[in-house]
Amino acid sequence: MATIAIYLAVACVVASTIFFIRSRLRRCTIPGPKGWPFVGIYPSLGHEIFKDFAKLSKKYGDIYSCRLCTADAIVINKYEIVDDLFRKRQGTFNDRFIKLPDTLDIPIGFGELHYGDKWKEMRSFTINVLNNQNLGDRTFEDLLNEEVSHFRNYVINSHGQKAFKPKRALLHCMGNILLTLVFRKRMDYKDSEMNNYTDAAHNLAQCLDPFVFFGVPSVLQILGRFNIIPIKKLRLSQLALDKIATECHAEIATHQKVKTLDGSRDFVDVFLEEVDSKKEKNTKTFLTENTLKGIASNLFAAGLDSTATMLIWFVLLLTKHQDVQKKLREEVDAVIGRDRLPTLKDRDSMNYVKALMQEAHRFVSVAPMGMFHMSATDAEWQGYFIPKGTYLIANYWGMHHDERLFPKPSEFNPERFLNESGEFVKSKYVTPYGIGKRICPGEVLAQRELFLFVTQLVQTFNMQPPEGVDAKNMNSDGVYDGVGFFPPEFEARFLPL
Ligand code: HEM
């Protein structure tokens, strides 16, 4: 027994030494903080890792490399460099970390798939459907405005003029919009089934937590994913994926049995039509029932929590900054009035709302480091060596709070994006949806949702803090969890206008 223990100990020491020497020899040569052997700078990082990354960039520059426990990483704090690596260099720096072979037909969405033909086909199909929603007789505005009116009725009937925490109801709204687009169904605000979706989406977003990621070697992550070892966040993410995949399976079966008669179409209808048409034409395709499950998981995981969280941030910021809410309402009154609902076309003539949207995205940075990329091959950048498998972290929060670009970055001030004539000035440096080849495929959808929702909210309600609370004193310090930067819990009163 003692001999086995000695052999094992020697084997461990030899394996660790080989691992250590190999990682030293194949190191990224971009300079950066040294950190400790094996763990690198990981133990010195605080919970809001992106703030520490921004601090380190003051010392080491706009791009630096570092070791984060099990991984080598490059942290980038400047738009031009991210643009160079993520857009101009084709696929080299656009891989993801999950390395499952394409032939394994299990439900993996394109969000976690590595850069290649399968990712391209799934992604371009999804963008096409999301951006050109053909909802039959209804327009996207109809769908959204209808959901806001459900929200309005819910607020008035359930809370009257009393302050309440709007988070759940707003998550529910966004959940219904996605459910309608993907599965052509919506749920009542009292239906607790919706919590399963919103919780599933939140759990999935949470498991991309960099601390789980870098702290747990990838073999353990895979074991955790299949519940061989219990890692809470990974276990939750598996439950979430299973929930969405099961739902998707049931919906596909229903859609195949019952053809729509009223001309309304959803994501599943369009997907099944595409698969049939490819079969008829004998065209090679990666689109199968499993890829549909993967895409649906992506849409809920990446699209629900992010957009809903941003909407909740808008409600908090407009309640806290009453002057901003007033200016926004003045513009809504001038351009849309109170007798009709907003349309997407109105956006063209609304400078203040565009400045507000850009400033809120900058100030909040709801996905502070986007989703990490990985280098697909050994590569070179400006004479430096970057080994295959290096993580690339674009610090969007850091870029959005860079005082060289945005003076007084911690002040929330939509006016910074208006010129002297009051016209909106678009900034290429505000990039909440990412940069380059893997830029968020839901950007157009999210921007449409947020515009219609926010304008209708100020057209319908005067949002006020709870009685006795000074709006200016409302806490607006974000809480970082997983991939998202969430608003703190707050209460507001929605007074009908
Ligand atoms: C405020 C709302 C949103 C924000 C701020 C946001 C932000 C982002 C960011 C930063 C990325 C990573 C980009 C990269 O890796 O370079 C991303 C990826 C992604 N987003 Fe969004 N997103 C939002 C809404 C949505 C919506 C509505 C959907 C779909 C319904 C969606 C689906 C996805 C998917 C599938 C990916 C992975 C893309 C890929 O790997 O090719 N997102 N998003």
Boltz pocket constraint, residues with backbone or C-beta under 6 A from the ligand:
constraints:
  - pocket:
      binder: B
      contacts: [[A, 86], [A, 110], [A, 111], [A, 112], [A, 113], [A, 123], [A, 298], [A, 299], [A, 300], [A, 302], [A, 303], [A, 304], [A, 306], [A, 307], [A, 310], [A, 366], [A, 367], [A, 369], [A, 370], [A, 371], [A, 372], [A, 373], [A, 431], [A, 432], [A, 433], [A, 434], [A, 435], [A, 437], [A, 438], [A, 439], [A, 440], [A, 441], [A, 442], [A, 443], [A, 445], [A, 446]]
      max_distance: 6.0
